[in-house]
Amino acid sequence: MLPPKRKRSPEAPEAYPGTDAVLSYIRSSFPLTVREQTDDEGDIIGLPRPYSAPCANDAFHNLYVWDTYFINLGLLRLGMLEQARNNTDDMLFLVEKLGFVPNANRYSMANRSGLPFLPLMVREIFAETGDREWLERAYATLSKEHDFWTTRRMSPVGLNRVHHSATPEYLKDFSSYLAAERFPGLTFADDGEKLAFGSQALSECEVWDFTPRFDRRAEEFCPLEINANLYLGEMIRAEFAETLDNGDAPVWREKAARRAHLIQDFLWNEEAGCFTDYNFVTRTKSDLANCATFFPLLAGLATPEQAGKVVQKMRGVLEYDHGLATCERRPGKFVYQWDFPNGWASLQCVAIMALDRYGFHDDARRIAEKYLRAVISNYEKTGDLWEKYNVVTGGLDVANEYKMPSMIGWTAGVFVFVAEYLEGTR
């Protein structure tokens, strides 16, 4: 559940100086990220409605699967309901066209999906519109998306894994691209090694690209956020079934209950004191603490005791002066952007929601304030918002796999959400 919306009176002073300037910039910039491409053109998959890309400049001009959930958070809070609904309708269209939400609306990126946030997006649009006819159509499409995950992404233990449908030629090209552009020094002994690496890396793109969490063996893991979001999606589908009175609610709740039991068995790590990913090949639980541990809390899957341990872990190894590090600090051979010391807007947001849900309001406010101030500080220095921030220094000296773009996208969407959240909990 999202914290309730509460807005500051226009006459009230800013609690955090600089907030209004950033919000004004976001309001004027969001329309600049909207793209229209109704017909297929080359690699681009045409979409029926205008869609929000993450950037207003020359980077990232597509509709991306989980970026859009956080973009919508901002759009809805700024009164831009039509565009948020457009984004959601475009994702529903992609499910009808392909059977799942691709990583982005490009055929070259339709060989993998991404974090399943579409049920959450549908829930928020319906909460705003109350349009039952729209919900009925969306519900049917959401059932198809669930079928994708339960027929094409299952592990032997009953939880979901990640994978892809790429050709061998694509995988070899993908490996060559990664070696040339993102991981200098990466070499392959032969084509077999190149294929194996490309397969694992492309599968990892369904979660975070790229991260030390899976030690380059993503296909062997049941990732936390995939399974927590699928549980949440099953519970949301049950809510929709009750609203539509179609008799499906017990079936969805049974699926969710079964998944919740497996998540407790395989993804709770008592020794680590937090939720971690599970390797079903080696039958071991990862010991690397990272921000994915908040997704089971966001979904309401944690016990109060587990939530308390996650918070202690957060304070001990993930929290820094300017926010939450993506992963706890550990030495490694390669530089990953989804790793220490980078702070991503999406993960700060999930953590704030998760902490708030379990009653850790002071912790949620503290993380929210750190994110808000980091964005404001860098906006005042550069006049822009950025893809990620260094949570140790508070600056733009991040771990990059490519040149970091300025970004509206989820950085803006989360800023709007956080600003409202802080106003509502003053």
N, C-alpha and C positions, 0 to 999 in steps of 0.2 A: 504494500500500500504506500502511495506517495503521501508525504506530509501535506496537510491541508494548505490550500492557497490563502495567503494573507498579504495584502498589499499595503505599502506605506501611503499615508495621505499625501497628496501633492504639496501640502503646506508644511509638512514635517521636514526637519533638517536631515541631511544625510548622516547616517550613523557611521559610514565609512567614506571619508572624503575621496572623491574621484569616481564613485559608483555611477552617478548620473551621467558623467561624461562618457563612460564606457557603454552604458545602456543606450545613450543617444547614438553613439557610433554603431552599435549593433542594430538598432532600428533602421538606420539608413543603409546599412550594409547587407542585411539579410536579403532584400530584393535583388541585390547584385549577384547573389549566388544562384538565382533561379535560372534553370536552363529549359529550353523547349526542343524536343526532338521526337516527333510523333512517328516518323518512319525509320525503319532500319537503314543505317548508312554505314557501309563498311563493317567495322567491328562493333559499332554501337547498336544496342538494342533499343528501338524506338519505344517510347512510353506515351500513353494516352493523355497524360496531364503534365503540366510543368512540374519540374522536380527541383529539389534543393541539393546543390552540390556543396561539398565542404568548403570550397575556396571561391573567392571572387576573382582571383587572378588566373594565371595560366597553369595552375596545378590542380589536380583532382577535380575534374569536371563531370564526374559521373554520380549516379545515385548509389550510395554505399549502404550495405545491409544494416550494420549496427550504428554507424554514425548517425543515421537518420532518426533513430529513436531519441537521441539527445538533442539533435537539431529541433525536433518537434517539441521537446520540453520548453525550449525558448520561444518558438513560434506561438504555441498555445498561450503562454503567459504574456505575450506581447499583443494578443488579440488577432494573430494571423492564422485563424482557424482554417480558412480556405486552403492556404498553402500546406498546412499540416495534414489536412485531409487529402490533398493532391498527392503528397508523398506516400501516404498510406495506401491510397488507391493504386498508385503505380506499383507498389510492392505486391499488392494483391493480384494485379495484372500479371506480374512476373511469375507468381505461383501458378496461375492458370495457364500461362504460356509454357513454362518449363517444368512445372511440378514441384518447384522449390524457389526460394529466394536466392538468386546468385550473389556472389561476392560483390558484384557491381553490374550495372546494365551494359556489359560488354560480353560478346560471345566468347572472347578469350578468357574471361573471368567467370564464365558460367560452367566451368568444370569443378567448381567448389561453391559451397555456401558460406555462411558466417553465423555469428551468434544469433540465436533465434529470439529476436525482440518483437516480431510482428504481432503476436497476440497482445502484448502490452500497448503497442501503438493503436491497435483496434479498440482496446478498452478505453483509452483516453479520448479517442475521437467520439466514441459512442457516449461517453460521459458528458461531452460537450453538446452533442446534437440530439441525443435520444432517438435517432432515426432507426426504427426497428427493421424497416425493409432493407436498409443498408447493412445492418448487423446480420440479418439472415443470409444475405449474399456473402458477406465477409466470413461468417461462421463456416459455411460450406467450403470456402477456400482454405481456411485455417485447418480444416480436417485433412485436406490434401497435403498441406505443408507438414503436418504431424506424420502422415504416412511416409513422407520422404525420410524423416529422421528414424522412424522405427523399422523401415525396410532396407535402407541403404547405409545406415550409420550405426549399426548395432555391434556391440562387443560380446564376447562369450559370457561375460558375467551379468548381462542384462542391462547394463548402462550403455550410454552412447559414446561413440568414439568419433574421430575425424578421419576423413579420407578425401577422395577426388575421383574424377572420371576422365582424367587427361590421357592423351595418347603418348606413346613412348617418345615421339618426336618433340612434342610439347615439353615433356619433362627434361629432355636433354637441353633444349633451348633455355628452359627456365634455370637449370643448373648453371649454364654458361653465363646467363645474365647475372645471377647472384654472385658468381665468382668474379665477374668483371666489375660490377657496380656496387655491391653491398657488403661483400666479405672479402676484402683484399687478402691475398695469400691462400685462398681456398683452391685446392688442386684435386684432380681426380686421376686415379691410376688407369682407369679404362671406362668404356661406355657403361658397363654394368654398375660401376660405382657411381657414375654420373646419374644413371637412371634411379638408383636407390636413393641417392641424396635428393634428387628432384622430387621424387614421390613423397618423401617425408616432409620436405619443406613446403610443398604445395598443400599437403594435408594440414600443416601447421597454420596456413593462411586462413583456415576456418576458425581459428581462435585469435592469437596475437602473432603478427608477423613483424619481427621474430623475437623469440624469448629463450632464455636458458631453461625454462621450466621442464622441457621435454628432452633435453640433451640430444636434440636432433633426431628423436625417435617418436615423433608426435603420434604416429599411427598406432603405437602400442598403448596409448593412454586413454583413460576416460577423464576428460577435462572437467573441472569443477563447474565453470560457468555454463557450458553446454547443458549439463544435466540439471543444474539448478534452474536455469531458464526454461528447460523443457517441463520440469515439474510445475513451475509457475504458470506456464502456458496451458498445461492440462487443467490446473485449477481455474484459470480464467475461462477456458472453454466450458467447464462445468457451470460457471456463473452465466455464461451466454446461453447455455442450454436451458437453464432455469428461466431466464428472461424470456426466451423464445418458447418455453413450455413444449419442447420437442421430445422429452423423455430420455435424452442422452446423458443427463447430469451424473447419474450413478456410475455409468461406464467410465467417464472421465475421472471421477473421484477415485475409482478403483485403480485406474492406471497411475494416478498421482500417488496414491498410498503405496503402491508397489515400488514406485521409483523412490519415494522418500525412505523406505526401508533399505533399499540398496545403497542410497547415498550415505545413510548412517553407517552401513556395514563397510563400505569401501572407501569413502571419501573423508570421513572423520578420522583424524590422526591424533589419537590421545597423547602419543609420545611427543609430537610436535606442538600440541596445544592449539591446533587450528585445523581447518579443512585443507586437504592437499589433493593433488591429482593421483590417480591410481594407474599403475602399469600392470595390465592384465596378462602380459607375457611373462614378466619376471615375478608377478604376484607380490609386488611391493608398493608401498605408499611413498610418494615423494616426500622429502624433508625440507623442501625449499619453500619458505613462507613468501607469499605474494598476495597482491590485492584481489586475486580471484577468490580468496577465502571469504570475501564479503558477500558473494553471490548467494550462498545458501542462507545467509541472514536476510538478504533482500527478499528471498522467496519464502521466508518464515519457516525454514526447515530446521534451524538450530534449536536446541534446548536452551533455556536461560543460562545454564551452567556452561554450555559450549560457547554461547555468545560472549559470556564474561571472559573466557579463556582467549577467544579471538581478539577481544579488545586489549587484553594484556599483551598478547603477541604483537599487535599493532603498535602499541606504545613502546615496546621493547626493540623492534627491529625494522619497522616500516615507516614510522612517523619521524619527520624532520621539521626544521623550522618553517619550511614553506610548503608542507603537504606530505602526502604519502608516496613513498617510492614504490615503483611498480613491483619490484622484487627486493628481497633483503640483499644486502651487499655481500657478494662473494666473488672471488677471483675467477676469471674465465679467459679462454683463448681468444674469443671473438667479442666484438662490440655489438650488443643488441639494443635496439631502441625501446623494446618493452622490457626494460631492466632498470636497475639502479644506475644513475640517480634521477631518472626521468619520472615526472609526474604527469599523467594523462588526465584530461578533464573527465572522461567517462568513468575512470576508476575512482576519482575523488567523489564523483556524484553517487556512484553505487555505494561507496562506503558511508557517505552522509545519510542516504536513505536507509541503509541497513542499520546503522547505529541508532538512528531516530526510531526505527521500528521496534528495537529491543530496549528502548528507554534510556540509551546512553546519550542523552541530549547535550550534555556539556562537551562530550567528545565530538559529537556531530557538529556542534557550533564551532568548535576549535578548528576542525578540519575545513569547514566552510569558510571561516575567516581567513585561514591561511591561503586557500585557493583564491578568494576574492582579492586579497591584497597582492598576491603574486601577479595576477592578471592586471590589476590597476597599475602597479609599479612599472611593469614592462610596457603597458600601453602609454604611460606618461613619458617613457624614454624613447619609444619607437613609433608611436602613433598607430599601432597595429596589435592584433591578437595573434597568437602563435599556436602551433600544433601541440607543443609540449613545453614543460618548464623544468628546470633543475630544482629539486625540492631541498637541496642542501644550500645552494647559494641564492636561490630565488630568481636566477637569471636565465638566459637563453643558452648557456654553455652546457648543452645536453649531449647525450650519447646518440649519435646520428648514424643511420645506415644510408642516408641520402641527405641532400641539402634540405634543411627544415623549411617548410613553406609557412608564410603567414596564413592564418586560417580563421575563418568565421566559424562555420561548422559547429562541432560539439563544444569547442572552447566557448563560443558565444552562447549556445543553448544552455550549457551548464552554468555559465555566469549569470544568466537571467534567473535560472532556477535557484541558485545559491543566494543571490541578492534578495529574492522574495522570501526564501526560507529564513534568512537571518532577520529580515524585517518582521516576520511572523512569530519569531521566538524571542524577541527582545523583552 
